[in-house]
Amino acid sequence: MFRLWGRMFKDNKLLSDTVICNSKEDTRTHKVMEALTDICYEFDLEKPIWLDSNVRDFQRHAKTRFYKDSFIEQIAFDYLEIQIIEED
């Protein structure tokens, strides 16, 4: 089972969170991208742009934060954080 936790924060307070589960046989990258799409759909957000800093953080820690510079539209929160909480 693969599970990705998505959380939105504003002023260091949790606004909302969700966990996306995926049991398909697929690559880690595909599972992350699919889960991020599901998280954005659930939170009614556009998909963020992966900056180099996001890729580095995610590779090192299985966790990254998307700030306003990762979104094209204005966001009503400070950042979106995703974190892998379980891998096969």
N, CA, C and O atoms as a GROMACS GRO file, in nm:
protein
  352
    1MET      N    1   0.085  -0.119   0.000
    1MET     CA    2   0.000   0.000   0.000
    1MET      C    3   0.088   0.124   0.000
    1MET      O    4   0.188   0.131   0.072
    2PHE      N    5   0.050   0.218  -0.080
    2PHE     CA    6   0.117   0.348  -0.088
    2PHE      C    7   0.019   0.452  -0.036
    2PHE      O    8  -0.096   0.456  -0.079
    3ARG      N    9   0.065   0.537   0.057
    3ARG     CA   10  -0.022   0.643   0.110
    3ARG      C   11   0.053   0.775   0.110
    3ARG      O   12   0.167   0.783   0.155
    4LEU      N   13  -0.013   0.878   0.058
    4LEU     CA   14   0.044   1.014   0.054
    4LEU      C   15  -0.049   1.105   0.134
    4LEU      O   16  -0.170   1.106   0.113
    5TRP      N   17   0.011   1.182   0.224
    5TRP     CA   18  -0.064   1.273   0.311
    5TRP      C   19  -0.050   1.413   0.256
    5TRP      O   20   0.062   1.461   0.235
    6GLY      N   21  -0.161   1.479   0.231
    6GLY     CA   22  -0.162   1.617   0.184
    6GLY      C   23  -0.224   1.707   0.289
    6GLY      O   24  -0.329   1.676   0.346
    7ARG      N   25  -0.155   1.822   0.317
    7ARG     CA   26  -0.205   1.914   0.420
    7ARG      C   27  -0.189   2.059   0.373
    7ARG      O   28  -0.088   2.094   0.311
    8MET      N   29  -0.288   2.141   0.402
    8MET     CA   30  -0.283   2.284   0.373
    8MET      C   31  -0.270   2.360   0.504
    8MET      O   32  -0.340   2.332   0.601
    9PHE      N   33  -0.177   2.458   0.506
    9PHE     CA   34  -0.152   2.537   0.626
    9PHE      C   35  -0.167   2.686   0.597
    9PHE      O   36  -0.135   2.733   0.488
   10LYS      N   37  -0.216   2.758   0.696
   10LYS     CA   38  -0.219   2.904   0.693
   10LYS      C   39  -0.185   2.952   0.834
   10LYS      O   40  -0.246   2.908   0.931
   11ASP      N   41  -0.088   3.043   0.844
   11ASP     CA   42  -0.044   3.095   0.974
   11ASP      C   43  -0.007   2.981   1.071
   11ASP      O   44  -0.040   2.986   1.189
   12ASN      N   45   0.062   2.881   1.018
   12ASN     CA   46   0.106   2.764   1.094
   12ASN      C   47  -0.008   2.685   1.158
   12ASN      O   48   0.012   2.615   1.258
   13LYS      N   49  -0.126   2.696   1.100
   13LYS     CA   50  -0.241   2.619   1.147
   13LYS      C   51  -0.289   2.531   1.032
   13LYS      O   52  -0.294   2.573   0.917
   14LEU      N   53  -0.323   2.409   1.066
   14LEU     CA   54  -0.372   2.314   0.968
   14LEU      C   55  -0.514   2.352   0.926
   14LEU      O   56  -0.604   2.360   1.009
   15LEU      N   57  -0.532   2.377   0.796
   15LEU     CA   58  -0.665   2.409   0.744
   15LEU      C   59  -0.741   2.283   0.706
   15LEU      O   60  -0.858   2.267   0.741
   16SER      N   61  -0.673   2.194   0.635
   16SER     CA   62  -0.736   2.068   0.597
   16SER      C   63  -0.628   1.968   0.559
   16SER      O   64  -0.515   2.004   0.524
   17ASP      N   65  -0.665   1.841   0.567
   17ASP     CA   66  -0.572   1.737   0.529
   17ASP      C   67  -0.648   1.619   0.471
   17ASP      O   68  -0.768   1.605   0.491
   18THR      N   69  -0.576   1.535   0.399
   18THR     CA   70  -0.634   1.415   0.340
   18THR      C   71  -0.522   1.314   0.318
   18THR      O   72  -0.405   1.351   0.305
   19VAL      N   73  -0.559   1.189   0.314
   19VAL     CA   74  -0.465   1.082   0.283
   19VAL      C   75  -0.517   1.009   0.160
   19VAL      O   76  -0.633   0.967   0.155
   20ILE      N   77  -0.430   0.994   0.061
   20ILE     CA   78  -0.464   0.924  -0.061
   20ILE      C   79  -0.394   0.789  -0.059
   20ILE      O   80  -0.273   0.782  -0.039
   21CYS      N   81  -0.470   0.683  -0.080
   21CYS     CA   82  -0.415   0.547  -0.081
   21CYS      C   83  -0.412   0.494  -0.223
   21CYS      O   84  -0.502   0.523  -0.303
   22ASN      N   85  -0.309   0.417  -0.255
   22ASN     CA   86  -0.294   0.362  -0.388
   22ASN      C   87  -0.231   0.224  -0.374
   22ASN      O   88  -0.122   0.210  -0.320
   23SER      N   89  -0.300   0.122  -0.423
   23SER     CA   90  -0.247  -0.014  -0.416
   23SER      C   91  -0.213  -0.070  -0.553
   23SER      O   92  -0.189  -0.190  -0.567
   24LYS      N   93  -0.210   0.016  -0.655
   24LYS     CA   94  -0.177  -0.028  -0.791
   24LYS      C   95  -0.030  -0.063  -0.802
   24LYS      O   96   0.053  -0.012  -0.726
   25GLU      N   97   0.001  -0.149  -0.895
   25GLU     CA   98   0.140  -0.179  -0.927
   25GLU      C   99   0.187  -0.072  -1.026
   25GLU      O  100   0.148  -0.074  -1.143
   26ASP      N  101   0.268   0.018  -0.981
   26ASP     CA  102   0.316   0.129  -1.064
   26ASP      C  103   0.445   0.182  -1.003
   26ASP      O  104   0.484   0.139  -0.895
   27THR      N  105   0.510   0.273  -1.072
   27THR     CA  106   0.632   0.332  -1.018
   27THR      C  107   0.598   0.430  -0.908
   27THR      O  108   0.485   0.479  -0.899
   28ARG      N  109   0.696   0.459  -0.824
   28ARG     CA  110   0.676   0.555  -0.714
   28ARG      C  111   0.638   0.692  -0.770
   28ARG      O  112   0.549   0.758  -0.717
   29THR      N  113   0.705   0.735  -0.876
   29THR     CA  114   0.676   0.866  -0.936
   29THR      C  115   0.533   0.874  -0.984
   29THR      O  116   0.466   0.975  -0.960
   30HIS      N  117   0.485   0.771  -1.051
   30HIS     CA  118   0.346   0.772  -1.099
   30HIS      C  119   0.247   0.775  -0.984
   30HIS      O  120   0.145   0.843  -0.991
   31LYS      N  121   0.278   0.701  -0.878
   31LYS     CA  122   0.189   0.700  -0.761
   31LYS      C  123   0.184   0.838  -0.696
   31LYS      O  124   0.078   0.884  -0.655
   32VAL      N  125   0.300   0.904  -0.685
   32VAL     CA  126   0.305   1.038  -0.624
   32VAL      C  127   0.225   1.137  -0.709
   32VAL      O  128   0.145   1.214  -0.656
   33MET      N  129   0.247   1.134  -0.839
   33MET     CA  130   0.177   1.230  -0.927
   33MET      C  131   0.026   1.206  -0.928
   33MET      O  132  -0.052   1.301  -0.928
   34GLU      N  133  -0.014   1.082  -0.928
   34GLU     CA  134  -0.157   1.051  -0.925
   34GLU      C  135  -0.219   1.094  -0.791
   34GLU      O  136  -0.329   1.148  -0.788
   35ALA      N  137  -0.148   1.068  -0.682
   35ALA     CA  138  -0.198   1.108  -0.550
   35ALA      C  139  -0.204   1.260  -0.537
   35ALA      O  140  -0.299   1.313  -0.479
   36LEU      N  141  -0.104   1.330  -0.591
   36LEU     CA  142  -0.106   1.476  -0.587
   36LEU      C  143  -0.225   1.530  -0.666
   36LEU      O  144  -0.288   1.627  -0.624
   37THR      N  145  -0.254   1.470  -0.779
   37THR     CA  146  -0.371   1.509  -0.857
   37THR      C  147  -0.499   1.490  -0.776
   37THR      O  148  -0.586   1.576  -0.777
   38ASP      N  149  -0.509   1.378  -0.706
   38ASP     CA  150  -0.628   1.351  -0.622
   38ASP      C  151  -0.639   1.451  -0.507
   38ASP      O  152  -0.748   1.497  -0.474
   39ILE      N  153  -0.525   1.484  -0.446
   39ILE     CA  154  -0.524   1.581  -0.337
   39ILE      C  155  -0.571   1.717  -0.388
   39ILE      O  156  -0.655   1.782  -0.324
   40CYS      N  157  -0.519   1.760  -0.501
   40CYS     CA  158  -0.558   1.890  -0.557
   40CYS      C  159  -0.706   1.891  -0.595
   40CYS      O  160  -0.773   1.992  -0.578
   41TYR      N  161  -0.756   1.780  -0.646
   41TYR     CA  162  -0.898   1.772  -0.678
   41TYR      C  163  -0.982   1.785  -0.552
   41TYR      O  164  -1.082   1.857  -0.550
   42GLU      N  165  -0.942   1.715  -0.447
   42GLU     CA  166  -1.017   1.718  -0.321
   42GLU      C  167  -1.015   1.858  -0.258
   42GLU      O  168  -1.115   1.901  -0.201
   43PHE      N  169  -0.901   1.928  -0.268
   43PHE     CA  170  -0.890   2.062  -0.211
   43PHE      C  171  -0.932   2.172  -0.310
   43PHE      O  172  -0.927   2.290  -0.276
   44ASP      N  173  -0.975   2.133  -0.429
   44ASP     CA  174  -1.015   2.228  -0.534
   44ASP      C  175  -0.901   2.324  -0.568
   44ASP      O  176  -0.918   2.446  -0.566
   45LEU      N  177  -0.784   2.267  -0.597
   45LEU     CA  178  -0.665   2.345  -0.632
   45LEU      C  179  -0.616   2.304  -0.769
   45LEU      O  180  -0.644   2.194  -0.818
   46GLU      N  181  -0.543   2.394  -0.831
   46GLU     CA  182  -0.468   2.356  -0.951
   46GLU      C  183  -0.346   2.277  -0.906
   46GLU      O  184  -0.303   2.288  -0.791
   47LYS      N  185  -0.291   2.197  -0.996
   47LYS     CA  186  -0.170   2.122  -0.960
   47LYS      C  187  -0.052   2.217  -0.952
   47LYS      O  188  -0.034   2.302  -1.039
   48PRO      N  189   0.030   2.204  -0.848
   48PRO     CA  190   0.147   2.292  -0.834
   48PRO      C  191   0.258   2.253  -0.931
   48PRO      O  192   0.264   2.141  -0.981
   49ILE      N  193   0.346   2.348  -0.955
   49ILE     CA  194   0.463   2.326  -1.038
   49ILE      C  195   0.574   2.274  -0.947
   49ILE      O  196   0.599   2.328  -0.839
   50TRP      N  197   0.641   2.168  -0.990
   50TRP     CA  198   0.753   2.111  -0.914
   50TRP      C  199   0.877   2.193  -0.944
   50TRP      O  200   0.930   2.186  -1.054
   51LEU      N  201   0.923   2.269  -0.848
   51LEU     CA  202   1.048   2.343  -0.862
   51LEU      C  203   1.164   2.252  -0.822
   51LEU      O  204   1.142   2.147  -0.760
   52ASP      N  205   1.286   2.291  -0.855
   52ASP     CA  206   1.403   2.209  -0.820
   52ASP      C  207   1.411   2.184  -0.670
   52ASP      O  208   1.449   2.075  -0.627
   53SER      N  209   1.376   2.284  -0.592
   53SER     CA  210   1.381   2.267  -0.445
   53SER      C  211   1.280   2.163  -0.399
   53SER      O  212   1.308   2.088  -0.305
   54ASN      N  213   1.163   2.156  -0.463
   54ASN     CA  214   1.063   2.055  -0.428
   54ASN      C  215   1.114   1.915  -0.460
   54ASN      O  216   1.098   1.822  -0.381
   55VAL      N  217   1.175   1.901  -0.575
   55VAL     CA  218   1.228   1.770  -0.616
   55VAL      C  219   1.336   1.724  -0.518
   55VAL      O  220   1.335   1.609  -0.474
   56ARG      N  221   1.429   1.813  -0.484
   56ARG     CA  222   1.536   1.778  -0.390
   56ARG      C  223   1.481   1.737  -0.253
   56ARG      O  224   1.521   1.635  -0.197
   57ASP      N  225   1.389   1.818  -0.200
   57ASP     CA  226   1.330   1.787  -0.070
   57ASP      C  227   1.258   1.652  -0.073
   57ASP      O  228   1.271   1.572   0.020
   58PHE      N  229   1.183   1.629  -0.179
   58PHE     CA  230   1.106   1.506  -0.187
   58PHE      C  231   1.197   1.385  -0.201
   58PHE      O  232   1.169   1.280  -0.143
   59GLN      N  233   1.304   1.396  -0.276
   59GLN     CA  234   1.397   1.285  -0.291
   59GLN      C  235   1.468   1.254  -0.158
   59GLN      O  236   1.490   1.138  -0.126
   60ARG      N  237   1.501   1.357  -0.083
   60ARG     CA  238   1.573   1.337   0.044
   60ARG      C  239   1.485   1.292   0.159
   60ARG      O  240   1.523   1.205   0.238
   61HIS      N  241   1.366   1.351   0.168
   61HIS     CA  242   1.284   1.332   0.288
   61HIS      C  243   1.146   1.271   0.263
   61HIS      O  244   1.071   1.249   0.358
   62ALA      N  245   1.112   1.242   0.137
   62ALA     CA  246   0.978   1.193   0.101
   62ALA      C  247   0.871   1.292   0.146
   62ALA      O  248   0.760   1.254   0.182
   63LYS      N  249   0.907   1.421   0.143
   63LYS     CA  250   0.818   1.527   0.189
   63LYS      C  251   0.860   1.658   0.122
   63LYS      O  252   0.979   1.683   0.106
   64THR      N  253   0.762   1.741   0.085
   64THR     CA  254   0.793   1.873   0.030
   64THR      C  255   0.677   1.968   0.053
   64THR      O  256   0.564   1.926   0.079
   65ARG      N  257   0.707   2.096   0.043
   65ARG     CA  258   0.606   2.200   0.058
   65ARG      C  259   0.599   2.283  -0.069
   65ARG      O  260   0.702   2.323  -0.124
   66PHE      N  261   0.477   2.308  -0.114
   66PHE     CA  262   0.453   2.394  -0.230
   66PHE      C  263   0.402   2.529  -0.180
   66PHE      O  264   0.293   2.538  -0.125
   67TYR      N  265   0.483   2.632  -0.201
   67TYR     CA  266   0.445   2.768  -0.161
   67TYR      C  267   0.379   2.840  -0.277
   67TYR      O  268   0.360   2.780  -0.383
   68LYS      N  269   0.344   2.967  -0.260
   68LYS     CA  270   0.270   3.041  -0.362
   68LYS      C  271   0.343   3.048  -0.496
   68LYS      O  272   0.278   3.063  -0.599
   69ASP      N  273   0.477   3.039  -0.496
   69ASP     CA  274   0.550   3.045  -0.623
   69ASP      C  275   0.536   2.917  -0.704
   69ASP      O  276   0.579   2.913  -0.820
   70SER      N  277   0.478   2.812  -0.648
   70SER     CA  278   0.453   2.688  -0.721
   70SER      C  279   0.315   2.686  -0.786
   70SER      O  280   0.283   2.594  -0.861
   71PHE      N  281   0.234   2.786  -0.758
   71PHE     CA  282   0.099   2.794  -0.813
   71PHE      C  283   0.086   2.914  -0.906
   71PHE      O  284   0.143   3.019  -0.880
   72ILE      N  285   0.012   2.896  -1.013
   72ILE     CA  286  -0.010   3.006  -1.108
   72ILE      C  287  -0.118   3.100  -1.054
   72ILE      O  288  -0.104   3.222  -1.063
   73GLU      N  289  -0.224   3.043  -0.998
   73GLU     CA  290  -0.332   3.123  -0.942
   73GLU      C  291  -0.298   3.165  -0.798
   73GLU      O  292  -0.208   3.109  -0.736
   74GLN      N  293  -0.371   3.262  -0.748
   74GLN     CA  294  -0.357   3.303  -0.609
   74GLN      C  295  -0.407   3.191  -0.518
   74GLN      O  296  -0.504   3.123  -0.551
   75ILE      N  297  -0.340   3.172  -0.406
   75ILE     CA  298  -0.385   3.071  -0.310
   75ILE      C  299  -0.424   3.138  -0.180
   75ILE      O  300  -0.370   3.243  -0.144
   76ALA      N  301  -0.519   3.077  -0.110
   76ALA     CA  302  -0.571   3.135   0.014
   76ALA      C  303  -0.507   3.070   0.137
   76ALA      O  304  -0.565   3.074   0.246
   77PHE      N  305  -0.391   3.012   0.121
   77PHE     CA  306  -0.320   2.946   0.230
   77PHE      C  307  -0.172   2.973   0.210
   77PHE      O  308  -0.132   3.026   0.107
   78ASP      N  309  -0.090   2.937   0.309
   78ASP     CA  310   0.054   2.963   0.301
   78ASP      C  311   0.129   2.858   0.221
   78ASP      O  312   0.216   2.891   0.141
   79TYR      N  313   0.096   2.731   0.243
   79TYR     CA  314   0.163   2.626   0.167
   79TYR      C  315   0.084   2.495   0.171
   79TYR      O  316   0.004   2.471   0.262
   80LEU      N  317   0.110   2.412   0.071
   80LEU     CA  318   0.056   2.277   0.063
   80LEU      C  319   0.174   2.183   0.086
   80LEU      O  320   0.275   2.192   0.017
   81GLU      N  321   0.159   2.093   0.182
   81GLU     CA  322   0.265   1.998   0.212
   81GLU      C  323   0.219   1.858   0.178
   81GLU      O  324   0.106   1.818   0.210
   82ILE      N  325   0.307   1.782   0.110
   82ILE     CA  326   0.277   1.642   0.084
   82ILE      C  327   0.388   1.557   0.146
   82ILE      O  328   0.504   1.597   0.151
   83GLN      N  329   0.349   1.439   0.193
   83GLN     CA  330   0.444   1.350   0.259
   83GLN      C  331   0.402   1.205   0.239
   83GLN      O  332   0.286   1.170   0.257
   84ILE      N  333   0.498   1.122   0.201
   84ILE     CA  334   0.470   0.979   0.192
   84ILE      C  335   0.468   0.924   0.334
   84ILE      O  336   0.564   0.942   0.409
   85ILE      N  337   0.361   0.857   0.370
   85ILE     CA  338   0.354   0.800   0.504
   85ILE      C  339   0.360   0.647   0.502
   85ILE      O  340   0.377   0.584   0.606
   86GLU      N  341   0.347   0.589   0.383
   86GLU     CA  342   0.362   0.443   0.372
   86GLU      C  343   0.395   0.407   0.229
   86GLU      O  344   0.332   0.456   0.135
   87GLU      N  345   0.494   0.321   0.213
   87GLU     CA  346   0.529   0.268   0.081
   87GLU      C  347   0.527   0.117   0.087
   87GLU      O  348   0.544   0.057   0.194
   88ASP      N  349   0.507   0.056  -0.027
   88ASP     CA  350   0.504  -0.091  -0.036
   88ASP      C  351   0.629  -0.153   0.020
   88ASP      O  352   0.643  -0.275   0.019
   0.00000   0.00000   0.00000
